Amino acid sequence: MKDIRKACVKAIFDDFDQCGDAIRPAVNGEWEEIDASRPLGHIVGYVDICVADLVDIVVDTINKEL
């Protein structure tokens, strides 16, 4: 279970790093105003979270890990 959790966290950060749609700036594409810290597991800032896209990332990752 720990490996699946780790893979899901990595997938979410990877999507964020690629400026994906799951987590994006809430204002005018200001990516530099969002702080993403992989070691802490936090993404901090004024963000717009698309829950459906976030769930898709998690489900796809779980399916790959199983």
Phi, psi and omega per residue, in radians:
M1 nan -0.656 -3.127
K2 -1.086 -0.646 3.123
D3 -1.172 -0.668 3.117
I4 -1.165 -0.750 3.120
R5 -1.061 -0.793 3.137
K6 -1.084 -0.725 3.125
A7 -1.139 -0.670 3.124
C8 -1.161 -0.765 3.102
V9 -1.060 -0.773 3.124
K10 -1.064 -0.771 -3.125
A11 -1.094 -0.680 3.124
I12 -1.163 -0.782 3.104
F13 -1.138 -0.669 3.103
D14 -1.072 -0.745 3.097
D15 -1.084 -0.751 3.114
F16 -1.086 -0.788 -3.136
D17 -1.060 -0.515 -3.142
Q18 -1.590 0.222 -3.123
C19 0.978 0.787 3.130
G20 -1.242 -3.032 -3.054
D21 -1.666 -0.237 -3.058
A22 -1.179 -0.770 3.114
I23 -2.294 2.056 -3.105
R24 -2.494 2.860 3.129
P25 -1.061 2.458 3.127
A26 -1.400 -0.289 -3.073
V27 -2.236 2.083 2.934
N28 0.763 0.645 3.074
G29 1.045 0.598 -3.110
E30 -1.460 1.248 -3.107
W31 -1.066 -0.574 -3.100
E32 -1.209 -0.232 3.126
E33 -1.516 -0.051 -3.126
I34 -1.886 2.271 -3.138
D35 -1.811 2.106 3.112
A36 -1.986 2.064 -3.129
S37 -2.030 1.753 3.129
R38 -1.053 -0.789 -3.113
P39 -1.032 -0.604 3.138
L40 -1.554 -0.296 -3.110
G41 1.286 0.518 -3.083
H42 -2.130 2.497 2.933
I43 -2.146 2.069 -2.998
V44 -2.143 2.353 3.081
G45 2.588 -3.088 3.139
Y46 -1.463 1.682 -3.004
V47 -2.086 2.752 3.014
D48 -1.932 2.078 -3.109
I49 -1.872 2.132 3.037
C50 -1.608 1.799 -3.044
V51 -1.065 -0.716 3.139
A52 -1.060 -0.757 3.108
D53 -1.154 -0.679 3.116
L54 -1.111 -0.758 3.100
V55 -1.103 -0.710 3.105
D56 -1.026 -0.736 3.122
I57 -1.078 -0.808 -3.116
V58 -1.136 -0.820 -3.121
V59 -1.113 -0.777 3.116
D60 -1.061 -0.718 3.136
T61 -1.150 -0.763 3.112
I62 -1.065 -0.771 3.130
N63 -1.063 -0.642 3.111
K64 -1.205 -0.602 -3.071
E65 -1.379 -0.383 -3.089
L66 -1.478 nan nan
